[in-house]
């Protein structure tokens, strides 16, 4: 009978350690997915540009740029005068270099590349376009609405992730504090708790190591930061302590 209880207890502890290892892997996978989305959003952000083409007859591009910069919704990223714009057009279309005429450069408009200062939505984009087109000397405003809205959707998803992480961690630490208070009231052995916490840390770290090796073999990109991993592993260990019965840790 005693041997049966001992075997059951060892099996139960082994299952618990294995569960913590898999929980650690699960949390790392979820947070890594967040970092993947964040990295994609950063890459997409660099490609989101609004092209503001100037009137060909305008002789005061500096004033136009000042007016664009004065708009509260956008920031000028780059200015390309007519000559530079023509050179870039020729570089992208080498055949033009053989047929171009001296006055052809005047056929290309100067333009500015601007970026929104805020995460855009439909109303923001509509208002931004109207504001830019209303500037004297601006001929046309060109951008891809769908790309901007896609970016806004991703940013909202990231914001939802952050709020969820904050709520879960806040509630968890509130429960952990309550568990600590109850353990102290019950006269639990704190040194024993520390030893168990170290065992849980070892288990979750082993789980992460196996996951990291599997990702390397499968060439699956891990973008999660070292700081995030350092926080996730203790979180997983504390989760194990949370589910320890007080009479088990006395």
WONORVEN-V873255 format. One record per backbone hydrogen bond with DSSP energy under -0.5 kcal/mol. NH is the residue of the N-H (numbers start at 0). CO is the residue of the C=O. Records with the same first field share a line. If there is no record, write none. Layout:
BEGIN
NH->CO + CO
END
This chain:
BEGIN
4->0
5->1
6->2
7->3
8->4
9->5
10->6
11->7
12->8
13->9
14->10
15->11
16->12
17->13
18->14
19->15
20->16
21->17
22->18
23->19
24->20
25->21
26->22
27->23
28->24
29->25
30->26
31->27
32->28
33->29
34->30
35->31
36->32
37->33
38->34
39->35
40->36
41->37
42->38
43->39
44->40
45->41
46->42 + 43
47->43 + 44
48->46
49->113
50->48 + 141
51->49 + 111
52->50 + 139
53->109
54->136
57->54
63->59
64->60
65->61
66->62
67->63
68->64
69->65
70->66 + 67
73->70
74->114
76->112
77->112
79->110
84->80
85->81
86->82
87->83
88->84
89->85
90->86
91->87
92->88
95->92
96->93
97->94
98->94 + 95
99->95
103->100
104->101
105->102
106->103
107->104
110->79
111->51
112->77
113->49 + 111
114->74
116->72
117->72
124->120
125->121
126->122
127->123
128->124
129->125
130->126
131->127
132->128
133->129
134->131
137->134
138->52 + 136
139->52
141->50
144->142
147->143
148->144
149->145
150->146
151->147
152->148
153->149
154->150
155->151
156->152
157->153
158->154
159->155
160->156
161->157
162->158
163->159
164->160
165->161
166->162
167->163
168->164
169->165
170->166
171->167
172->168
173->169
174->170
175->171
176->172
177->173
178->174
179->175
180->176
181->177
182->178
183->179
184->180
185->181
186->183
187->182
188->248
189->187
192->188
193->189
194->190
195->191
196->192
197->193
198->194
199->195
200->196
201->197
202->198
203->199
204->200
205->201
206->202
207->203
208->204
209->205
210->206
211->207
212->208
213->209
214->210
215->211
216->212
217->213
218->214 + 215
219->214
220->218
222->220
228->224
229->225
230->226
231->227
232->228
233->229
234->230
235->231
236->232
237->233
238->234
239->235
240->236
241->237
242->238
243->240
247->244
248->244 + 245
END
